[in-house]
Amino acid sequence: MIIDVLVEGPTDEIVAKKLVMNSGHEFGIAFGKKGHNYLQNKISGFNVRARFGNPILLLVDFMDTKLDCPPDVITSWLPDRCDKLFFRVVIRELESWLLADREGIANFLSISKDVVPQNPEALHDPKQELINLARRSRRKIRREEIVPQANVSSVVGPGYVAAIEEFVEEYWNIEAAMERAPSLMKCILRIGEIE
């Protein structure tokens, strides 16, 4: 089955593609990549698109929505959701799913697994945690890619997206991550139901 995705940004696209392909489906088109406000404003149109076209996997970071609980995101944004629009809320943000593979992220960053958080979905800011872990990397290239440069307004380093892509494609163990990220497990199970 070809599955399209609707995501906030380029790192979300990388992860969504891995999830779709890992579930035995074919990756279609990536839509969005313009932030969560774009997703919220355009979701009705994509709901129609899903009804008449390929199924669509939508991923949104819970922390960006400013709502009280994940189910509120779905009912608030799209109360009449088509059954081919698979709306998944990432707790708290996508980087929590990456950090959930403690061994993979430790190997990628050349750090001790012991400093990687045990419960990434409980972190206030998983992206910042990933950046802070990269600061400890024994590999200079990882620090330069992921950590923002001093006196620069960017919250991530210049090679952040490329580094995340490399991690997801070569290091990330989804099965290991599912054990520490319940929202990832629910997402994987939901994708597996797509026929």
GIQUIVEN-V772629 format. One record per pair of residues at least 12 apart in sequence whose ideal C-beta (glycine too) atoms are under 6 Angstrom apart, sorted by the first residue. I is the first residue (numbers start at 1). J is the second residue. D is the distance in Angstrom with one decimal. If there is no record, write none. Layout:
BEGIN
i:I j:J d:D
i:I j:J d:D
END
This chain:
BEGIN
i:1 j:25 d:5.0
i:1 j:194 d:5.8
i:2 j:26 d:4.7
i:2 j:28 d:4.4
i:2 j:54 d:4.9
i:3 j:20 d:4.9
i:3 j:25 d:4.9
i:3 j:28 d:5.8
i:3 j:55 d:5.2
i:3 j:57 d:5.6
i:4 j:28 d:4.1
i:4 j:29 d:4.7
i:4 j:54 d:4.8
i:4 j:56 d:4.8
i:5 j:30 d:5.1
i:5 j:57 d:4.8
i:6 j:31 d:4.7
i:6 j:32 d:4.8
i:6 j:46 d:5.4
i:6 j:56 d:5.4
i:6 j:58 d:4.3
i:7 j:32 d:5.1
i:7 j:59 d:5.2
i:8 j:35 d:5.7
i:8 j:36 d:5.2
i:9 j:33 d:5.5
i:10 j:33 d:5.9
i:10 j:161 d:5.0
i:11 j:161 d:5.8
i:11 j:164 d:4.7
i:12 j:59 d:5.4
i:12 j:94 d:5.5
i:13 j:30 d:4.4
i:14 j:165 d:4.9
i:14 j:168 d:5.0
i:15 j:94 d:5.9
i:15 j:168 d:5.9
i:16 j:57 d:5.9
i:16 j:59 d:5.7
i:18 j:168 d:5.2
i:19 j:191 d:6.0
i:22 j:174 d:5.5
i:23 j:191 d:4.3
i:23 j:192 d:5.4
i:28 j:54 d:5.2
i:36 j:60 d:5.6
i:36 j:64 d:4.2
i:39 j:60 d:5.8
i:40 j:77 d:5.7
i:43 j:77 d:5.5
i:43 j:78 d:5.2
i:47 j:78 d:6.0
i:47 j:82 d:5.0
i:47 j:85 d:5.2
i:50 j:82 d:5.0
i:50 j:84 d:4.2
i:50 j:85 d:4.1
i:51 j:82 d:4.4
i:55 j:84 d:4.4
i:55 j:194 d:5.5
i:56 j:85 d:5.2
i:57 j:86 d:4.8
i:58 j:87 d:4.8
i:59 j:88 d:5.5
i:59 j:90 d:5.8
i:60 j:89 d:5.9
i:61 j:90 d:5.1
i:61 j:93 d:3.9
i:62 j:89 d:5.0
i:62 j:91 d:5.3
i:62 j:92 d:5.4
i:63 j:92 d:4.4
i:63 j:93 d:5.2
i:70 j:89 d:4.0
i:73 j:89 d:5.0
i:74 j:87 d:5.2
i:86 j:190 d:5.7
i:88 j:187 d:4.4
i:90 j:183 d:5.8
i:91 j:121 d:4.4
i:91 j:183 d:4.1
i:92 j:126 d:5.9
i:93 j:126 d:5.2
i:93 j:127 d:6.0
i:95 j:126 d:3.9
i:95 j:127 d:4.4
i:95 j:130 d:4.8
i:96 j:120 d:4.0
i:96 j:121 d:5.0
i:96 j:126 d:4.0
i:97 j:177 d:5.8
i:97 j:181 d:5.1
i:97 j:184 d:4.7
i:99 j:120 d:3.9
i:99 j:126 d:5.9
i:100 j:120 d:5.0
i:100 j:177 d:3.8
i:100 j:180 d:4.0
i:100 j:181 d:3.8
i:101 j:172 d:5.5
i:101 j:173 d:4.9
i:101 j:176 d:4.7
i:101 j:177 d:4.1
i:102 j:116 d:4.2
i:104 j:171 d:4.4
i:104 j:172 d:5.3
i:104 j:173 d:5.1
i:108 j:167 d:4.9
i:108 j:171 d:4.5
i:109 j:133 d:5.7
i:109 j:134 d:5.7
i:109 j:137 d:4.5
i:109 j:142 d:5.4
i:110 j:137 d:5.4
i:110 j:138 d:4.2
i:110 j:139 d:4.7
i:111 j:133 d:6.0
i:111 j:136 d:5.2
i:111 j:137 d:5.9
i:121 j:181 d:5.6
i:131 j:146 d:5.9
i:131 j:147 d:5.8
i:134 j:146 d:3.8
i:134 j:147 d:5.3
i:135 j:147 d:5.4
i:145 j:157 d:5.2
i:145 j:159 d:3.2
i:145 j:163 d:4.1
i:146 j:160 d:5.6
i:146 j:163 d:5.3
END
